[in-house]
């Protein structure tokens, strides 16, 4: 779709649906419990809409966009595998959502009002939980992880405010302290690791510009994928030594069941490594089919062929963020958060869980195309003004007037 004004208008449809879904999920527990089994489908519809609105997919195919070819190939093979092995067909939506998200995000062009609406929306969503801890209305680990992830998105607006007036930076400190204490209160290891990795990557990218350390960043991008599988191998190998210990702060053992799940599904995968085992397999080591590792889930459920193709798409997209991360304060936050979520998903499925996808989408959009200028940076503010003027002109061409920009 080449008409920018029409594209912006149509983008509102999937964006509003996504905001309603995300807001209902994390403010109203009953909504969460009713829609949970449809969450991947809802997100798929939204991402598919954004794909066809923003991506010139015919042009990309003609230009031999390998990421698009890889995404399509992975999904076609994964779908065929499920029919061959008789798996539950819904699991295709999980990997479809994830690959569609990664592929589409760099192509999405939001208007200024659309970006600011999303930014304020996520700040409000974080603010609700900042004021009122609702973890016990959900699973406490899930609630704590939501709080951390929504904080990542909220930090974009908070950083913008702090750049305009330095004293407002205290809100960032307050948010980090509140979230950290909440996570520790609920003994949420995964959420704590996400917050910890965010701080680590923020400092790392702040000191070492990824654009100037291309080989190191390429290694980091590869490790975000293959390191996840290496962690599974090391975790299981260490568990077999008989070693175990109680983790400080969380009052939980280092080995508490994941090693049994990972061993059991691996023993099934070796029998049909190319096709995967699907999602219809009933675990004897755990009460629900939860892999607790995003990359391992792709490998086990869909097999080595799909995993290899998906790994290419994921790594190419991560490497593609290299020149964006240190470009401005907002991209730095978004890039640090994205890698933190990847590393947190060494021990959980949050990277690919549909209920968190809107946050990851917003972070990726920010990383590729931040919607706030850097106060005091004349080039940034001029560019922001030109974008707003362009959007306004396109809207007038369609016979409508642009809305006000906060």
DOFI-681315 format. One record per residue (C-alpha): residue number from 1; residue in three letters; x, y, z. Coordinates in nm, 2 decimals, padded with zeros to 4 digits. Example, Ala and Ser with C-alpha at 12.3 -4.5 7.8 and 13.67 -1.06 7.14 Angstrom:
REM DOFI-681315
resi, resn, xx, yy, zz
1, ALA, 01.23, -00.45, 00.78
2, SER, 01.37, -00.11, 00.71
REM end
This chain:
REM DOFI-681315
resi, resn, xx, yy, zz
1, UNK, 00.00, 00.00, 00.00
2, UNK, 00.17, 00.32, -00.12
3, UNK, -00.08, 00.58, -00.01
4, UNK, 00.07, 00.69, 00.33
5, UNK, -00.24, 00.86, 00.45
6, UNK, -00.46, 00.56, 00.38
7, UNK, -00.20, 00.33, 00.54
8, UNK, -00.20, 00.53, 00.86
9, UNK, -00.58, 00.52, 00.87
10, UNK, -00.59, 00.14, 00.82
11, UNK, -00.32, 00.09, 01.08
12, UNK, -00.56, 00.21, 01.34
13, UNK, -00.77, -00.11, 01.30
14, UNK, -00.52, -00.37, 01.42
15, UNK, -00.37, -00.13, 01.67
16, UNK, -00.70, -00.06, 01.84
17, UNK, -00.78, -00.43, 01.85
18, UNK, -00.45, -00.50, 02.00
19, UNK, -00.49, -00.23, 02.26
20, UNK, -00.83, -00.35, 02.36
21, UNK, -00.70, -00.71, 02.39
22, UNK, -00.39, -00.61, 02.59
23, UNK, -00.59, -00.37, 02.81
24, UNK, -00.86, -00.62, 02.88
25, UNK, -00.62, -00.90, 02.94
26, UNK, -00.41, -00.71, 03.21
27, UNK, -00.68, -00.50, 03.38
28, UNK, -00.97, -00.75, 03.40
29, UNK, -00.87, -01.10, 03.52
30, UNK, -01.20, -01.24, 03.39
31, UNK, -01.13, -01.12, 03.04
32, UNK, -00.78, -01.28, 03.06
33, UNK, -00.92, -01.62, 03.16
34, UNK, -01.19, -01.61, 02.89
35, UNK, -00.98, -01.50, 02.60
36, UNK, -00.66, -01.69, 02.70
37, UNK, -00.72, -01.98, 02.46
38, UNK, -00.78, -01.73, 02.17
39, UNK, -00.49, -01.50, 02.24
40, UNK, -00.26, -01.64, 01.96
41, UNK, -00.54, -01.61, 01.71
42, UNK, -00.63, -01.25, 01.80
43, UNK, -00.27, -01.15, 01.78
44, UNK, -00.23, -01.33, 01.45
45, UNK, -00.52, -01.14, 01.29
46, UNK, -00.37, -00.81, 01.41
47, UNK, -00.01, -00.89, 01.29
48, UNK, -00.15, -01.02, 00.95
49, UNK, -00.34, -00.69, 00.92
50, UNK, -00.02, -00.49, 00.99
51, UNK, 00.17, -00.70, 00.74
52, UNK, -00.06, -00.65, 00.45
53, UNK, -00.11, -00.28, 00.52
54, UNK, 00.26, -00.20, 00.56
55, UNK, 00.46, -00.45, 00.36
56, UNK, 00.49, -00.45, -00.01
57, UNK, 00.52, -00.82, -00.01
58, UNK, 00.50, -00.87, -00.38
59, UNK, 00.78, -00.62, -00.43
60, UNK, 00.98, -00.79, -00.15
61, UNK, 00.94, -01.13, -00.32
62, UNK, 01.05, -00.99, -00.65
63, UNK, 01.36, -00.83, -00.48
64, UNK, 01.43, -01.17, -00.33
65, UNK, 01.39, -01.07, 00.04
66, UNK, 01.54, -01.38, 00.20
67, UNK, 01.38, -01.30, 00.54
68, UNK, 01.03, -01.30, 00.38
69, UNK, 01.11, -01.62, 00.19
70, UNK, 01.24, -01.78, 00.51
71, UNK, 00.93, -01.67, 00.71
72, UNK, 00.70, -01.82, 00.45
73, UNK, 00.90, -02.14, 00.41
74, UNK, 00.91, -02.20, 00.79
75, UNK, 00.54, -02.15, 00.83
76, UNK, 00.45, -02.37, 00.53
77, UNK, 00.67, -02.65, 00.64
78, UNK, 00.56, -02.62, 01.01
79, UNK, 00.19, -02.64, 00.90
80, UNK, 00.26, -02.94, 00.68
81, UNK, 00.45, -03.12, 00.97
82, UNK, 00.15, -03.08, 01.20
83, UNK, -00.08, -03.26, 00.96
84, UNK, 00.17, -03.53, 00.90
85, UNK, 00.22, -03.61, 01.27
86, UNK, -00.14, -03.53, 01.37
87, UNK, -00.05, -03.25, 01.61
88, UNK, -00.28, -02.99, 01.76
89, UNK, -00.30, -02.73, 01.48
90, UNK, -00.32, -02.43, 01.71
91, UNK, 00.05, -02.44, 01.79
92, UNK, 00.13, -02.31, 01.44
93, UNK, -00.01, -01.97, 01.55
94, UNK, 00.27, -01.94, 01.82
95, UNK, 00.56, -01.96, 01.57
96, UNK, 00.35, -01.77, 01.31
97, UNK, 00.29, -01.48, 01.54
98, UNK, 00.66, -01.46, 01.64
99, UNK, 00.80, -01.48, 01.29
100, UNK, 00.54, -01.24, 01.15
101, UNK, 00.62, -01.00, 01.43
102, UNK, 00.99, -01.00, 01.36
103, UNK, 00.95, -00.97, 00.99
104, UNK, 00.68, -00.70, 00.99
105, UNK, 00.81, -00.47, 01.26
106, UNK, 01.08, -00.29, 01.05
107, UNK, 00.82, -00.21, 00.78
108, UNK, 00.55, -00.06, 01.00
109, UNK, 00.52, 00.31, 00.96
110, UNK, 00.30, 00.48, 01.22
111, UNK, 00.19, 00.84, 01.22
112, UNK, 00.31, 01.06, 01.51
113, UNK, -00.03, 01.04, 01.68
114, UNK, -00.04, 00.66, 01.64
115, UNK, 00.30, 00.62, 01.80
116, UNK, 00.23, 00.86, 02.08
117, UNK, -00.11, 00.69, 02.15
118, UNK, 00.07, 00.35, 02.19
119, UNK, 00.34, 00.51, 02.41
120, UNK, 00.09, 00.67, 02.64
121, UNK, -00.12, 00.36, 02.64
122, UNK, 00.16, 00.14, 02.77
123, UNK, 00.26, 00.40, 03.03
124, UNK, -00.10, 00.39, 03.15
125, UNK, -00.10, 00.01, 03.15
126, UNK, 00.21, 00.01, 03.36
127, UNK, 00.07, 00.28, 03.59
128, UNK, -00.23, 00.07, 03.68
129, UNK, -00.01, -00.21, 03.81
130, UNK, 00.23, 00.05, 03.97
131, UNK, -00.05, 00.18, 04.18
132, UNK, -00.23, -00.15, 04.24
133, UNK, -00.05, -00.49, 04.24
134, UNK, -00.28, -00.74, 04.08
135, UNK, -00.05, -01.04, 04.06
136, UNK, -00.26, -01.26, 04.28
137, UNK, -00.55, -01.21, 04.03
138, UNK, -00.33, -01.39, 03.78
139, UNK, -00.04, -01.63, 03.82
140, UNK, 00.21, -01.44, 04.03
141, UNK, 00.50, -01.52, 03.79
142, UNK, 00.29, -01.41, 03.50
143, UNK, 00.19, -01.09, 03.67
144, UNK, 00.54, -01.00, 03.77
145, UNK, 00.67, -01.06, 03.42
146, UNK, 00.39, -00.84, 03.28
147, UNK, 00.50, -00.56, 03.52
148, UNK, 00.86, -00.58, 03.40
149, UNK, 00.76, -00.59, 03.03
150, UNK, 00.52, -00.31, 03.05
151, UNK, 00.79, -00.11, 03.24
152, UNK, 01.01, -00.15, 02.93
153, UNK, 00.75, 00.01, 02.72
154, UNK, 00.67, 00.28, 02.97
155, UNK, 01.03, 00.38, 03.00
156, UNK, 01.01, 00.52, 02.64
157, UNK, 00.77, 00.80, 02.75
158, UNK, 00.94, 00.84, 03.09
159, UNK, 01.28, 00.89, 02.91
160, UNK, 01.12, 01.15, 02.68
161, UNK, 00.99, 01.34, 02.99
162, UNK, 01.33, 01.32, 03.17
163, UNK, 01.51, 01.46, 02.86
164, UNK, 01.27, 01.76, 02.85
165, UNK, 01.30, 01.82, 03.23
166, UNK, 01.58, 01.64, 03.41
167, UNK, 01.41, 01.63, 03.75
168, UNK, 01.14, 01.40, 03.59
169, UNK, 01.41, 01.13, 03.57
170, UNK, 01.32, 01.05, 03.93
171, UNK, 01.01, 00.88, 03.79
172, UNK, 01.24, 00.64, 03.61
173, UNK, 01.43, 00.56, 03.93
174, UNK, 01.10, 00.52, 04.12
175, UNK, 00.96, 00.29, 03.85
176, UNK, 01.27, 00.07, 03.85
177, UNK, 01.27, 00.04, 04.23
178, UNK, 00.90, -00.03, 04.25
179, UNK, 00.92, -00.30, 03.98
180, UNK, 01.23, -00.46, 04.13
181, UNK, 01.08, -00.48, 04.48
182, UNK, 00.75, -00.62, 04.34
183, UNK, 00.93, -00.89, 04.15
184, UNK, 01.13, -00.99, 04.45
185, UNK, 00.81, -00.99, 04.67
186, UNK, 00.65, -01.24, 04.43
187, UNK, 00.97, -01.45, 04.40
188, UNK, 00.95, -01.43, 04.02
189, UNK, 01.28, -01.56, 03.89
190, UNK, 01.20, -01.50, 03.52
191, UNK, 01.08, -01.15, 03.57
192, UNK, 01.38, -01.07, 03.78
193, UNK, 01.62, -01.20, 03.51
194, UNK, 01.44, -00.99, 03.25
195, UNK, 01.50, -00.68, 03.46
196, UNK, 01.85, -00.78, 03.54
197, UNK, 01.94, -00.84, 03.17
198, UNK, 01.78, -00.51, 03.07
199, UNK, 02.01, -00.32, 03.30
200, UNK, 02.31, -00.52, 03.18
201, UNK, 02.24, -00.47, 02.81
202, UNK, 02.16, -00.10, 02.86
203, UNK, 02.50, -00.04, 03.02
204, UNK, 02.67, -00.26, 02.76
205, UNK, 02.51, -00.08, 02.46
206, UNK, 02.57, 00.25, 02.63
207, UNK, 02.95, 00.18, 02.66
208, UNK, 03.00, -00.02, 02.35
209, UNK, 02.82, 00.11, 02.04
210, UNK, 02.70, -00.20, 01.85
211, UNK, 02.75, -00.02, 01.52
212, UNK, 03.13, -00.01, 01.60
213, UNK, 03.15, -00.37, 01.72
214, UNK, 02.99, -00.56, 01.44
215, UNK, 03.14, -00.90, 01.50
216, UNK, 03.06, -00.89, 01.87
217, UNK, 02.70, -00.79, 01.80
218, UNK, 02.66, -01.06, 01.55
219, UNK, 02.79, -01.31, 01.81
220, UNK, 02.54, -01.18, 02.06
221, UNK, 02.25, -01.21, 01.81
222, UNK, 02.35, -01.57, 01.73
223, UNK, 02.38, -01.65, 02.10
224, UNK, 02.03, -01.51, 02.17
225, UNK, 01.91, -01.81, 01.96
226, UNK, 02.16, -02.09, 01.99
227, UNK, 02.27, -01.99, 02.34
228, UNK, 01.91, -02.07, 02.44
229, UNK, 01.96, -02.43, 02.33
230, UNK, 02.31, -02.44, 02.49
231, UNK, 02.15, -02.34, 02.82
232, UNK, 01.91, -02.63, 02.80
233, UNK, 02.20, -02.87, 02.74
234, UNK, 02.41, -02.73, 03.02
235, UNK, 02.11, -02.72, 03.26
236, UNK, 02.02, -03.08, 03.20
237, UNK, 02.39, -03.19, 03.21
238, UNK, 02.44, -03.02, 03.55
239, UNK, 02.12, -03.17, 03.69
240, UNK, 02.25, -03.52, 03.62
241, UNK, 02.54, -03.46, 03.85
242, UNK, 02.31, -03.46, 04.15
243, UNK, 02.40, -03.10, 04.23
244, UNK, 02.12, -02.87, 04.35
245, UNK, 02.10, -02.56, 04.57
246, UNK, 01.85, -02.31, 04.69
247, UNK, 01.86, -01.97, 04.52
248, UNK, 01.90, -01.67, 04.74
249, UNK, 01.61, -01.42, 04.74
250, UNK, 01.37, -01.66, 04.57
251, UNK, 01.36, -01.96, 04.81
252, UNK, 01.35, -02.20, 04.52
253, UNK, 01.58, -02.48, 04.41
254, UNK, 01.80, -02.43, 04.10
255, UNK, 01.66, -02.75, 03.96
256, UNK, 01.28, -02.76, 04.00
257, UNK, 01.15, -02.96, 03.71
258, UNK, 01.26, -02.80, 03.38
259, UNK, 01.54, -03.05, 03.34
260, UNK, 01.28, -03.34, 03.34
261, UNK, 01.06, -03.17, 03.08
262, UNK, 01.36, -03.09, 02.85
263, UNK, 01.49, -03.44, 02.88
264, UNK, 01.16, -03.61, 02.81
265, UNK, 01.08, -03.41, 02.50
266, UNK, 01.43, -03.45, 02.36
267, UNK, 01.39, -03.83, 02.39
268, UNK, 01.08, -03.79, 02.17
269, UNK, 01.24, -03.55, 01.92
270, UNK, 01.53, -03.79, 01.84
271, UNK, 01.27, -04.03, 01.70
272, UNK, 01.14, -03.78, 01.44
273, UNK, 01.39, -03.49, 01.43
274, UNK, 01.28, -03.34, 01.10
275, UNK, 00.91, -03.32, 01.18
276, UNK, 00.91, -03.24, 01.55
277, UNK, 00.68, -03.38, 01.81
278, UNK, 00.40, -03.13, 01.77
279, UNK, 00.19, -03.01, 02.07
280, UNK, -00.04, -03.30, 02.12
281, UNK, 00.21, -03.50, 02.32
282, UNK, 00.12, -03.55, 02.69
283, UNK, 00.41, -03.50, 02.93
284, UNK, 00.46, -03.74, 03.21
285, UNK, 00.70, -03.50, 03.38
286, UNK, 00.47, -03.19, 03.40
287, UNK, 00.10, -03.12, 03.41
288, UNK, 00.09, -02.89, 03.11
289, UNK, 00.27, -02.88, 02.78
290, UNK, 00.50, -02.59, 02.85
291, UNK, 00.86, -02.60, 02.72
292, UNK, 00.98, -02.31, 02.93
293, UNK, 01.23, -02.21, 02.66
294, UNK, 01.12, -02.02, 02.34
295, UNK, 01.39, -02.15, 02.10
296, UNK, 01.36, -02.50, 02.24
297, UNK, 00.99, -02.49, 02.18
298, UNK, 01.04, -02.42, 01.81
299, UNK, 01.29, -02.70, 01.78
300, UNK, 01.09, -02.96, 01.97
301, UNK, 00.74, -02.88, 01.83
302, UNK, 00.84, -02.81, 01.47
303, UNK, 01.16, -03.00, 01.41
304, UNK, 01.51, -02.92, 01.29
305, UNK, 01.42, -02.79, 00.94
306, UNK, 01.17, -02.53, 01.07
307, UNK, 01.41, -02.43, 01.35
308, UNK, 01.70, -02.38, 01.11
309, UNK, 01.49, -02.15, 00.89
310, UNK, 01.34, -01.97, 01.18
311, UNK, 01.69, -01.92, 01.33
312, UNK, 01.80, -01.75, 01.01
313, UNK, 01.51, -01.51, 01.02
314, UNK, 01.55, -01.43, 01.39
315, UNK, 01.92, -01.38, 01.37
316, UNK, 01.90, -01.17, 01.06
317, UNK, 01.64, -00.95, 01.22
318, UNK, 01.85, -00.91, 01.54
319, UNK, 02.16, -00.82, 01.35
320, UNK, 01.95, -00.57, 01.15
321, UNK, 01.90, -00.37, 01.47
322, UNK, 02.27, -00.31, 01.51
323, UNK, 02.29, 00.04, 01.36
324, UNK, 01.97, 00.15, 01.54
325, UNK, 02.03, 00.07, 01.90
326, UNK, 02.27, 00.35, 01.99
327, UNK, 02.11, 00.61, 01.76
328, UNK, 01.90, 00.78, 02.03
329, UNK, 01.79, 00.73, 02.39
330, UNK, 01.46, 00.56, 02.30
331, UNK, 01.62, 00.30, 02.07
332, UNK, 01.88, 00.22, 02.33
333, UNK, 01.60, 00.14, 02.58
334, UNK, 01.40, -00.06, 02.32
335, UNK, 01.71, -00.26, 02.20
336, UNK, 01.81, -00.34, 02.56
337, UNK, 01.46, -00.46, 02.64
338, UNK, 01.44, -00.68, 02.33
339, UNK, 01.76, -00.86, 02.41
340, UNK, 01.66, -00.89, 02.77
341, UNK, 01.33, -01.06, 02.67
342, UNK, 01.53, -01.30, 02.44
343, UNK, 01.76, -01.39, 02.73
344, UNK, 01.48, -01.42, 02.98
345, UNK, 01.32, -01.67, 02.75
346, UNK, 01.60, -01.91, 02.81
347, UNK, 01.39, -02.02, 03.10
348, UNK, 01.04, -01.93, 02.98
349, UNK, 00.81, -01.89, 02.68
350, UNK, 00.75, -01.51, 02.73
351, UNK, 00.92, -01.41, 02.40
352, UNK, 00.65, -01.60, 02.21
353, UNK, 00.35, -01.56, 02.44
354, UNK, 00.07, -01.37, 02.26
355, UNK, -00.03, -01.18, 02.57
356, UNK, 00.31, -01.00, 02.58
357, UNK, 00.34, -00.96, 02.20
358, UNK, 00.20, -00.60, 02.19
359, UNK, 00.48, -00.48, 02.41
360, UNK, 00.74, -00.65, 02.20
361, UNK, 00.59, -00.50, 01.89
362, UNK, 00.60, -00.15, 02.04
363, UNK, 00.96, -00.20, 02.14
364, UNK, 01.06, -00.32, 01.79
365, UNK, 00.88, -00.03, 01.62
366, UNK, 01.06, 00.21, 01.86
367, UNK, 01.39, 00.04, 01.78
368, UNK, 01.35, 00.08, 01.40
369, UNK, 01.16, 00.41, 01.40
370, UNK, 01.12, 00.60, 01.73
371, UNK, 00.83, 00.83, 01.75
372, UNK, 00.97, 01.09, 01.99
373, UNK, 01.23, 01.36, 01.91
374, UNK, 01.53, 01.40, 02.14
375, UNK, 01.47, 01.74, 02.31
376, UNK, 01.75, 01.98, 02.24
377, UNK, 01.86, 01.79, 01.93
378, UNK, 01.77, 02.02, 01.65
379, UNK, 01.81, 01.75, 01.38
380, UNK, 01.59, 01.51, 01.57
381, UNK, 01.32, 01.77, 01.64
382, UNK, 01.33, 01.89, 01.28
383, UNK, 01.29, 01.54, 01.15
384, UNK, 00.99, 01.49, 01.38
385, UNK, 00.84, 01.81, 01.25
386, UNK, 00.89, 01.70, 00.89
387, UNK, 00.72, 01.36, 00.96
388, UNK, 00.42, 01.53, 01.12
389, UNK, 00.39, 01.78, 00.83
390, UNK, 00.41, 01.49, 00.58
391, UNK, 00.14, 01.30, 00.77
392, UNK, -00.08, 01.61, 00.79
393, UNK, -00.05, 01.67, 00.42
394, UNK, -00.14, 01.31, 00.33
395, UNK, -00.44, 01.33, 00.56
396, UNK, -00.56, 01.65, 00.39
397, UNK, -00.53, 01.49, 00.05
398, UNK, -00.78, 01.23, 00.17
399, UNK, -01.02, 01.50, 00.28
400, UNK, -00.95, 01.48, 00.65
401, UNK, -00.78, 01.70, 00.90
402, UNK, -00.50, 01.56, 01.12
403, UNK, -00.55, 01.53, 01.50
404, UNK, -00.35, 01.72, 01.75
405, UNK, -00.01, 01.59, 01.85
406, UNK, 00.07, 01.58, 02.22
REM end
